[in-house]
């Protein structure tokens, strides 16, 4: 205990003699925000890789590239289109926390102004087990609308069966 007191006294004496100005709290907030994003991305990467391993995906996409570098939201559904995973950055795009949408269908983001033809195009690609890429008008949790670029594709297991669907999403202007 005495060692800590001596250290504190010595540290105080040293820093008091220096011409150091404090850092604004805002800089610490920025650091903490970035740190939280790194932690969330790491957790998402771990869970996505675990999902791929558990479901025996025939190939594993480059999640780190898609999530960290391209900043895509990644949504994974089961073969019946129930959401089984969404990355934490979905909150920034549409206001939903990942745990709020688990078990629901991606159609929950669509609404009255969503183009029916685009919805049919997505549905047809899913039924045919084909990749698709489109922009759809989606709704945020607060009811406001946004344009969402989606690139979706089926995920096959090592036996050739579709076990999941994956969508890479990003808000666009």
C-alpha positions in Angstrom: 0.0 0.0 0.0 2.9 2.3 0.8 4.3 1.7 -2.7 1.1 3.0 -4.3 1.2 6.1 -2.1 4.9 6.8 -3.0 4.1 6.3 -6.7 1.1 8.7 -6.6 3.3 11.3 -4.8 6.1 10.9 -7.3 3.7 11.0 -10.3 2.0 14.1 -8.9 5.3 15.9 -8.4 6.5 15.0 -11.9 3.3 16.0 -13.8 2.9 19.2 -11.7 6.3 20.4 -12.9 5.4 19.7 -16.6 3.6 22.1 -18.9 0.9 19.7 -20.0 -2.6 20.7 -20.8 -5.4 18.2 -20.3 -7.2 16.5 -23.1 -10.7 17.6 -23.7 -13.3 15.0 -22.8 -14.5 14.9 -26.4 -11.3 13.2 -27.4 -11.9 10.5 -24.9 -15.5 10.1 -26.1 -14.2 9.7 -29.7 -11.7 7.1 -28.6 -14.3 5.2 -26.6 -16.7 5.2 -29.5 -14.1 3.9 -31.9 -13.1 1.3 -29.3 -16.7 0.2 -29.0 -17.0 -0.2 -32.8 -13.8 -2.3 -32.9 -15.3 -4.5 -30.1 -18.6 -4.9 -31.9 -16.9 -5.7 -35.2 -14.8 -8.3 -33.5 -17.8 -9.9 -31.8 -19.7 -9.9 -35.1 -16.8 -11.5 -36.9 -16.5 -14.2 -34.3 -20.3 -15.0 -34.4 -20.4 -15.0 -38.2 -17.5 -17.4 -38.4 -19.1 -19.6 -35.7 -22.3 -19.6 -37.7 -20.4 -20.6 -40.9 -18.7 -23.4 -39.0 -21.8 -24.7 -37.2 -23.8 -24.7 -40.4 -20.9 -26.2 -42.4 -20.8 -23.6 -45.1 -19.1 -24.8 -48.2 -17.2 -21.5 -48.3 -16.8 -18.6 -45.9 -17.1 -15.1 -47.2 -14.4 -12.5 -46.3 -16.5 -11.0 -43.4 -13.7 -8.8 -42.2 -13.4 -7.2 -45.7 -17.1 -6.6 -45.9 -17.6 -5.4 -42.4 -14.5 -3.4 -41.4 -13.3 -2.1 -44.8 -16.5 -1.8 -46.9 -18.6 -1.0 -43.8 -21.6 -3.1 -44.9 -24.3 -4.2 -42.6 -24.4 -8.0 -42.8 -27.7 -9.9 -42.2 -27.9 -13.7 -42.2 -31.2 -15.6 -42.3 -31.9 -19.3 -42.1 -33.3 -21.2 -45.1 -36.8 -20.1 -44.1 -35.8 -16.4 -44.1 -35.8 -15.9 -40.4 -33.0 -13.5 -39.3 -30.4 -15.4 -37.3 -27.7 -12.7 -37.2 -27.3 -9.0 -37.9 -24.1 -7.0 -37.4 -24.1 -4.3 -34.7 -23.8 -1.5 -37.3 -27.4 -2.1 -38.4 -28.3 0.3 -35.6 -26.6 3.1 -37.4 -28.5 2.3 -40.6 -32.0 1.7 -39.4 -32.2 2.2 -35.7 -32.7 -1.5 -34.8 -30.5 -3.4 -32.4 -29.5 -6.8 -33.7 -31.5 -8.6 -30.9 -34.6 -6.8 -31.9 -34.8 -8.4 -35.3 -33.5 -11.9 -34.6 -36.3 -14.4 -35.6 -38.1 -11.9 -37.8 -38.1 -11.7 -41.6 -36.3 -9.0 -43.6 -39.6 -7.9 -44.9 -40.1 -6.1 -41.6 -38.0 -3.2 -43.1 -40.4 -2.8 -46.0 -43.5 -0.7 -46.0 -46.2 1.1 -47.9 -43.8 3.0 -50.2 -41.5 0.0 -50.9 -41.6 -0.8 -54.6 -43.7 -4.0 -55.1 -41.8 -4.9 -58.3 -38.4 -4.7 -56.4 -39.9 -6.9 -53.6 -41.0 -9.5 -56.2 -37.6 -9.5 -57.8 -35.9 -10.2 -54.5 -38.5 -12.9 -53.7 -38.0 -14.6 -57.0 -34.2 -14.6 -56.7 -34.6 -16.2 -53.2 -37.0 -18.9 -54.4 -34.7 -19.7 -57.3 -31.7 -19.7 -54.9 -29.9 -17.1 -57.0 -27.8 -14.1 -56.0 -29.4 -10.6 -56.4 -28.4 -7.0 -56.2 -30.8 -4.1 -55.9 -31.8 -0.9 -54.2 -34.9 -1.0 -52.1 -36.8 1.6 -50.1 -36.8 0.5 -46.5 -38.1 1.9 -43.2 -36.2 2.7 -40.1 -37.4 1.9 -36.6 -38.7 5.4 -36.3 -40.7 5.1 -39.5 -38.5 7.3 -41.7 -37.5 5.9 -45.1 -34.0 5.2 -46.6 -32.7 3.6 -49.7 -30.9 0.4 -49.0 -28.5 -1.2 -51.5 -28.6 -5.0 -50.9 -26.5 -7.7 -52.4 -27.9 -11.1 -51.3 -27.0 -14.7 -52.0 -27.8 -18.2 -50.8 -25.2 -20.0 -48.6 -24.7 -23.7 -49.3 -23.4 -26.2 -46.9 -20.8 -28.9 -47.7 -23.6 -31.2 -48.9 -24.9 -28.7 -51.4 -28.0 -27.7 -49.5 -29.0 -24.0 -48.9 -28.7 -23.5 -45.1 -28.6 -19.7 -45.0 -29.0 -16.5 -47.0 -26.6 -13.6 -46.5 -27.2 -10.0 -47.4 -24.7 -7.2 -47.5 -26.4 -3.9 -47.1 -25.6 -0.2 -47.1 -27.6 3.0 -47.1 -27.3 4.9 -50.4 -28.4 8.4 -51.5 
